[in-house]
Amino acid sequence: MDLVSNWKNLKCYWSLRVARSSGSVDNWIFALHYKFTSTILIICSITVAIHQFLLNPIKCTPSNSPSNALDTFCWMLKSFSVPFTWSETDGLNAPYPGKADESQENHAFYQWIYLVLFVQAIMFYIPGFFWKSVEKRRIKKLTSGLGLDYPAIPEETKTINTKLLVKYILSSLHHNGRYFFCFAVAEVLNFINVVGQVYLIDNAFGGEFTTYGLKVIGFTEWVHYKRFDPMAKIFPRIIRCTLHRFGASGAIQKYDVMCALPINEVSEKVYIFLWFWFFILAILSGLALVYRLAVIMSSKVRFLTTRYRDTICDAVHLKIIIKKFGLGDWFLLDLLAKNVEPQNFKDIVQGLAKELDGNLIYLENYKPKKSS
């Protein structure tokens, strides 16, 4: 019981830390690229590498040759399948989908899958790394003492920190354009990267990747006697390999063997997941760019965005700020809204509005005379 209780307490603690920690300088779609996707790709790369280097990635039928030597030879050199036999009937026109004695299609990319996945992970991480290197923990430093990590601080300390933050924002007014521009560039890079990776994978797989997921979904509805697994077409499980060697008399002898590729069972599952994930991520990234364009074009969208993050701040004060702030200034303010306690952010907005519009001070200090 103590172990279960301690686990629940630890789980609640970490959940609270994740939900309430400050320092958030991006959005959830942005984080899906450099955090989630890059991590998933590294896990996939390690999984494939384990099957390739620690387990047996290929197994060929012996043909008067040592089995290990034959496996190594066929793994190192290009193996092949026959394209036209994919649509033939198994056991009648072809012994196995992709196996016959006609023109051949070579396969060698499966040796590099683990490395390709690792490079893909790096490509997904680069936009996030670029933005982090530009941001340099600026928001974390600005919200020290007012952020979500400090839900209860002395009133005097809060007042001092709020005034300092307001003063800083006003001193940097109209000098935050580069800050916003770099984040927008990172979002564009995210979209280009995911679409570009789909295009490059499609070229590497001979134009099969863009329809890969759709074919896998419709696989069970195909005519049974002409049905073949589309995953096995890109990642063949059975391949042919030709070995030439000297015979006992010194003549060249040809050995044509069939090899099983257990490693492709793993690779095909990895890329069917990546097909669905990349297309979902591309759509989400496209919507993020549409939203970013709306933010650039409309001050009302900027107002509604920040208002949504903190509903207790005064709408009139916020409108005054949005009207006087540039895009970069608003972006800085919006990030503060994500990282500062709502009540503290309300005080920041009020302080900024007073500094930007002197009429507010007059109206708040004005006391109407009592009628006699």
N, C-alpha and C positions, 0 to 999 in steps of 0.2 A: 504493500500500500504506500509506503514511504517513497519507493522508487517511482510509482505512477504519479504520486502527488508532486514530486520534484520535477518530473518530466513536464507535467501540465504547467507548473509555475515557470519553468524555463521557456516553454513554448509561448506562453502569454507574454513573457518579458521580451522575447525577440520579436513577437508580432507587434508589440507596442513600439519597440525601437524602430522597426521598419516603417510603421504607419505614421509615427510622430517625429521622426528625426528630420532635422533641417539640412539644408545644403542641396536641395533639388534644383537643378539648373536646366532641365529639359522637360520633355513630356513623355507619356507612356509609349507612344508610337516610336519616338526617337530611341527610347531605351530598348525597345524590341530589337533594334538593329545591333547596337554595340554591346549590349549586355546579354540578352536572351539568345539571339541567333548565333553570335560568335561563340558563346559557350556551348550551344548545341552542336555546332560544327566541329569544335575541338573534341567533344565527347565522341562524335561519330568517327572522327579521324583516328582517335586512340583505339576505338573498337575495331575498325578495319585493320589497323596496324597490328593489333594483337593477333587477329586471325591470320594475318599475312606472315608475321615473323615468329610467332610462338606456336601456332597451330599449323596444320597441313593445308596450304591454300590450293593445292592441285594434286590429283591422283590419276595417273595414267595406267592403262592396261599394259602389263609387261609383254614385250615382244622379243624374247631371247636377249634381253638387255637388263642390267640391274635396274630394279624399280626406282631407286633413288636417283640414279643418273638420268633415267628417262623423264622423271618428274622435273628435275632441275633443267634439263634441256628444253622441254616444252614450255616451262615457265619463263625461261629467259628469252626464247625466240618467239616469234609471232605464231600464234595458233590461228585457226580460221574456221569459218562456217560458210555455208552456201546460201546466198540470199533467196533464190527462187523457191527453195524447198520449204520456206516458212508457210506457204499457202497450200502445201501438198498434204495428203492424208498420211498420218503416221502409220508405219508398218507396211504400207503399200507402195507409195511413190518415193518415200524416204524413210530411212530407219529411225530418224529422230528429226524434229524440226531444225533445219539449218544444216543437215548432213546429207551430202550426195557427192557425186564425182564430177561436178561441173565447176564453173568459175567460182572463185572463193573470195570471201571477205575477211580480211585479216583483223585480229583483235590483239591489242597490246596495252590499251589504256587502263585495264583493271589493275596493272602493276603499280600505277601511280595514284590510285583513288585516295589513299590516306594522305598523300602529300597535297593533292588538289583540294581536299576538304580543309586542310590546315591553312592553305593560302586563301581559301574562301573566307575562313574565320578572320584572318588578318584584314581582308578587304572590308568586312563588315565592321571591324573595330576602328578602322582609320578615321571615318567621319566623327565618331565620338571622341577619339583621342585628339583630333584637331580642335574640336569645340572645347574640351577640357583644358587644352594648352592655352587657348585664348582666354577662357573664363578665369583661370588661375585662382579658384576658390574665392572669388570676389564676393559673391553673395554670402558665403559662409562667414567671411570676416565682417561684412556689414551687419549681419543679423546677430552677431555675438551679443548675448545679453537680452535680446528681444525675440529670438527665434523659438521654434517649437520645442527645442531642447531645454528651454527656460520658461516653463509655464507659470511659475510663481517667483517673482523677484520683488525686492523692495520698491515702493512707489518712487522714492527719490532717485534710485538707480535707473528705473524705467524712464522717468522724465528726462534725466540727463542724456541717456542713450538715444531717446527719441529726438531730442533737439539736435544732437550731433549728427544723426542720420539725415534729418531734414536739411541741415546745413550742408552736408556732403552732396545730397541730391541736387540742391540748388546751385552749388558751386560747379557741378559737372553738367549742368543743363546745356542741351544741344551739343554735347560732346560724347554722346553714347551711340552715335550712328554706326560706328564700326562694330560695336558690341552686338547690335541687332543683325547687322549684315553678315557677320561671321556665323551666327546661328542659322540664318536663312540659307547660307551657302552649305552648311553641314546637312541641313534637311534636303537640299537639292542633291547633294552627294549621296545621301542614303537612297533616294529614289533612283538615281542613275546607276548606283551599284547593284541594287537588286534586279533591275530590268536588264542591265548589262550582263549580270551573271546568268540569268535565264538564257539570254542570247548566246553567250559563249558556250554554255553547257549543251545547248541545242546543236550548235555547230560541231562540238566534239562528239556528240552522239548521232551524227549524220542526219540531223533534222527531225529526230524522233522525240526530243524532250518536251517540246511545246504541247504535244498531244499525248504525252506519256500517261498522265493521270486520267484523262478521259478514256483512253483505251483500256486501262486497268479497271476502271469503273464498269465499262461495257463488256468486259471480257466474258462474263458468265452468260451473256445474252447471245453470243456468237453461235453459229451452226457448229454442232459438236464435232463433226468429222473434219472440219477445216479450222477448228479452233486451236490457237496457240497462245501461250502466255506472252503478252507484250513485254513483260519485265525480262523474260528470258531472251528476247530479241536483242535488247540493249546489253544485258548482262547474261551471256550464254552460260548455262550450267554444264552443258556437254559440248566439247569442242574437238576438232581434229588436229592432229599434229603429225608431221612427216619427218622422219629421221633417216638420214643417209649414213651408212657406215661401211667399212671394209668387211667382207666376208672372209671365210677361211682360206679361199684361193686368191684373195687380194682384189676380187671384183667388188664394185660398188653395189651394195644392197639397199633397198628402200623398205622402210617400215612405216606403215600408216596406222596410227593408233588413235584411240579416242580417250579423252581425258575429262574427268569431272572437276569442276571448279566450285568447291564449297564456299570459297570466299565471296563469290558473286551472289550467293543467297543472302549475305549480309549487305552487300553493296546495293542490291536492288531495293531492299527495304529502306535503306537510308535515303535513296533518291526518290522513292515514291512519296516519302514524308516531305522531303525538301521541295518536291514539285508543288504540293498543296500549300506548304508554308510560304514559299517564295511568291506564289500568285496572291495569296492573302496579304502578305506583307507589301507587295507592290501596290495593291489596291488601297490599303491603309495609308501608305506613303504618298500616293497620289492625292488622297483626300486631305492629308496634312498640308500639302502644297496649296491646295485650293483654299483651305482655311488661312494659310499664311498670306496668300494673295488678298483675301478678304480683309485681313488685319491691316495690310498696307493701304488698301483702297478706302477703307471706311473707319472713321473715328468712332462710329456707333458700335461697330463690332469690338473695337478695343475697349470701349466703356463696358459693354455687356460681359466681355471676358473677365475683366478685373472685378466687376461687380459680382459675378458668379463666384469668384474665389473668396470674397469677403462680403457677405450680405449685410453686415451690421455697420459698415462705413457709410457716411452720409453721401447720398447720390448727388446732391448739389455740389458738394466739395469735390467729388470725383470728376464731375463734368468740367469743372473749372480747370482741374489739373490736366485732363485729357486734351482740353482745348489748347492749353499753353505748351504742352509737352510735344517733343518730336517723337518719331518712331522708336529711336533708341532709348529715350528717356522713359517712354511708356513701357518698353520691354523690361527695363530695369525695375520699374515700379511693379510690374506684373509678377516678376520673379520674387520680389519682396513679399508680395501678397501670398505666394505659395509657401514662404518660409518663415513668416512672422505670425505670432499669435493674433487672432482676429481683433481683439481689443487694442493691442499695440499698433496694428496696422491702421485701425480707425484713427488713433491719435496721430500717426504719421500723415495720413491723408488730411486731417484737419489742420495740422501745422503747415503743410505745403500749400493748402488752399488759402490760408490766411496770408502767407508770404507772397503768394501770386496775385491775390486780389485784396487790396486794402479796404475795399468796401465792406468785406466780411467783418473786419475788426470794428468798424463804425457801427454796423448793424447789431453786433453782439453787445457792444457797450452802450448802445442807445437805450434809454429808458423813457418811455412816453410820460408826459406830465399828467398828473391826476386831474380829472375834471372837477371844478368847484361846485 
